Amino acid sequence: MSAILDLSTGEEVLKSLPCQWMKSKMNMRQGKLYLTSKRLVFVQDANPFAGLLLKLFVKKTNAHAAVDVNLKDIKSISNENLGFVKGAMLVNYGDQSTHFALHKDCDNWIEAVKKAKN
């Protein structure tokens, strides 16, 4: 597991998957989605233009948690098709919403998030 994802006491990773965060229609970010017993977290990959030498000597090359949602704050979650992206998980939380391109794994993730929420 990535050192980027700090877990609180009693928190455990239930599921993880490389995916794309759909920051906007024209802005998709690569990374990894984690479902923990308390949160849904997307850790964006490091800048692909960070040089090889930097990657060799520095463990963290700007990878960071771009989305970090407490499960209790999730109002709704659903599977949507957005243009060419089939299987986009829409997460509504607080007064915000975001999409993750999960494709064929979308329905499994939705069920896992619902189960972890309860």
C-alpha positions as CSV (number, residue, x, y, z in Angstrom):
1,M,0.0,0.0,0.0
2,S,1.1,3.6,-0.6
3,A,2.6,5.6,2.2
4,I,0.5,8.5,0.7
5,L,-2.7,6.9,2.3
6,D,-2.5,7.6,6.0
7,L,-5.0,5.4,7.9
8,S,-6.5,6.4,11.3
9,T,-6.6,4.0,14.2
10,G,-9.0,1.1,13.4
11,E,-9.2,2.1,9.7
12,E,-8.5,-0.6,7.1
13,V,-8.3,-0.7,3.3
14,L,-11.2,-2.8,2.0
15,K,-10.6,-2.3,-1.7
16,S,-8.3,-0.6,-4.1
17,L,-8.1,-0.2,-7.9
18,P,-6.2,1.9,-10.4
19,C,-8.6,4.2,-12.1
20,Q,-9.2,7.7,-13.5
21,W,-10.7,10.6,-11.5
22,M,-12.8,12.7,-13.8
23,K,-12.0,16.1,-12.4
24,S,-13.9,17.6,-15.3
25,K,-15.1,16.4,-18.8
26,M,-11.8,17.3,-20.3
27,N,-9.5,16.6,-17.3
28,M,-9.0,13.0,-16.3
29,R,-6.4,12.2,-13.7
30,Q,-4.7,8.8,-13.3
31,G,-4.3,7.3,-9.9
32,K,-5.7,4.7,-7.4
33,L,-9.0,4.6,-5.7
34,Y,-9.1,3.3,-2.1
35,L,-12.2,2.3,-0.1
36,T,-11.4,2.1,3.6
37,S,-13.6,1.3,6.5
38,K,-14.1,5.1,6.9
39,R,-13.3,6.9,3.7
40,L,-13.2,6.9,-0.1
41,V,-9.8,8.2,-1.2
42,F,-8.4,8.9,-4.7
43,V,-4.6,9.2,-4.7
44,Q,-3.5,10.9,-7.9
45,D,-0.3,9.5,-9.5
46,A,2.8,11.6,-9.4
47,N,3.5,13.9,-12.3
48,P,4.5,11.6,-15.2
49,F,7.0,14.3,-16.3
50,A,9.0,14.0,-13.0
51,G,12.3,12.8,-14.2
52,L,13.7,9.3,-13.7
53,L,16.5,10.6,-11.4
54,L,13.9,12.3,-9.2
55,K,11.9,9.1,-8.9
56,L,15.1,7.2,-8.0
57,F,16.0,9.4,-5.1
58,V,12.7,10.8,-3.9
59,K,9.9,8.3,-2.8
60,K,7.1,10.8,-3.1
61,T,7.1,12.7,-6.4
62,N,4.0,14.8,-5.8
63,A,1.5,11.9,-5.6
64,H,-1.3,13.1,-3.3
65,A,-4.8,12.4,-2.1
66,A,-6.8,14.5,-4.6
67,V,-10.2,13.3,-3.2
68,D,-10.8,12.3,0.4
69,V,-14.4,11.7,1.3
70,N,-15.7,10.4,4.7
71,L,-18.2,7.6,4.0
72,K,-20.7,9.2,6.4
73,D,-20.7,12.3,4.1
74,I,-21.7,10.4,1.0
75,K,-25.3,11.3,0.1
76,S,-25.7,9.1,-3.0
77,I,-23.7,6.9,-5.3
78,S,-24.6,5.7,-8.8
79,N,-23.3,4.2,-12.1
80,E,-23.4,6.6,-15.0
81,N,-22.3,6.5,-18.7
82,L,-20.6,9.7,-19.7
83,G,-20.0,9.8,-23.4
84,F,-17.3,7.2,-24.2
85,V,-16.8,6.4,-20.5
86,K,-19.0,3.5,-19.6
87,G,-19.2,2.7,-15.9
88,A,-18.5,6.1,-14.2
89,M,-19.2,6.0,-10.5
90,L,-20.9,9.3,-9.5
91,V,-20.4,10.2,-5.8
92,N,-22.4,13.0,-4.3
93,Y,-21.1,14.3,-0.9
94,G,-21.8,17.5,1.0
95,D,-22.5,20.0,-1.7
96,Q,-20.1,18.4,-4.2
97,S,-20.0,15.5,-6.6
98,T,-17.2,13.7,-8.5
99,H,-16.9,10.8,-11.0
100,F,-14.4,7.9,-11.1
101,A,-14.0,5.9,-14.3
102,L,-14.2,2.3,-13.0
103,H,-15.7,0.7,-16.2
104,K,-16.7,-2.9,-15.6
105,D,-15.9,-2.7,-11.8
106,C,-18.3,0.1,-11.2
107,D,-21.3,-1.9,-9.9
108,N,-19.0,-3.9,-7.6
109,W,-17.5,-0.7,-6.2
110,I,-21.0,0.9,-5.6
111,E,-22.1,-2.1,-3.6
112,A,-18.9,-2.2,-1.6
113,V,-19.2,1.5,-0.7
114,K,-22.8,1.1,0.3
115,K,-21.9,-1.9,2.4
116,A,-19.0,0.0,4.1
117,K,-21.3,2.9,4.8
118,N,-23.7,0.8,6.8
